[in-house]
Amino acid sequence: MAFSDTFKALADPTRREILGLLKQGELSAGEIGAHFHMTGATISHHLAVLHHAGIIDGEKRGKYIYYTLNTTVMDDIIGWILDLKGESDHEK
């Protein structure tokens, strides 16, 4: 995993807000876009950055793409941070 892609994706407040929406469950791109005052193309760009970083997964069903969180990437980051702190799984 490329942490640089992950951190770049997480650096943007709109993308963090998208992750907050997806925390509640799966949403289509249109449902995500309805929460923002920006174009569909801009939302698509944000979704593409998150997908490229592996933070979200997309599944095409018919003419819609439904997005979900991929928490394994976050687990990897948390593990890396805990390792930097010198903590093991036993100390959490």
N, C-alpha and C positions, 0 to 999 in steps of 0.2 A: 504494500500500500504506500502511496506517496502522500506523506503527511502534508507536504506543501499544497497539494490540491485540496485537501481537507480544510486546512487552515484558511486558504484563500476563499473557499466556499463559505466558511463560517464567519468570515470577516464582515460580510455584508448584512446590514440589519434586515433588509427585505427577505433574504434567504433564511435568516434566523426566525423570522416571523412565519415563513412557510413551514419550517420545521415544527414550530409550535402548533400550527394548524394540523399537521400530519400526526402529531402526538395523539390527537383525538381519534385517529383512524384514517382509513383510505379515502382519498378525494381525487376527483378528476381534475384535469388542468383547468377546465372552466369553473369548477367550484372553487379552486384555489384563487383564480383570477378575480372572482366576484368579491373577494375580500380586499382588493387593492384598487387604487385609482391610477392604473397604468395600462398600457396596451397589452393585448394578448401576446404580441411578439416579445415584449419585455419580460412577461411572466415566463414564457417559453425559454428565454435565455437563462433566467434564474434557475428554472427546473433543470436545464441542460447542465449547468455548472454543478448543481447538487448531485445530479445523476452521474456525471463524469467523476466526481470525487467519491462516489460509492455510498453517499449518505442517504440517498433515496433510491428506490426501485420503481420502475414503471412497467405496467402491464397493459398492452393494447387489447381492448375488448370492443369489437365492432369499430366504430369510428372514434372512440374515446380512449384516452390513456389514463389509467388510474395509478396514482402514486401512493407509496407507503414508505415509512421510515425503514432504513437498514441500520439497526442498532449495533451490528457487529463492528462497524467502523468506529463507532463511539467507544465500544468496549476495548478496541485496540488502542485508542488514544488514551483512555483512562488507565489501561495497563501500563502504557509507556510513561505516563506522568507519575504513576505510583512507583514505577521502577526508578525514575529519576529521584524521587523523594526517598528511595531506599526502603519502601514499604512492600511487603509481600502480601499475598492473598490472605494470609493468616492474621495480619495486623489490622485489616480494615475494620 
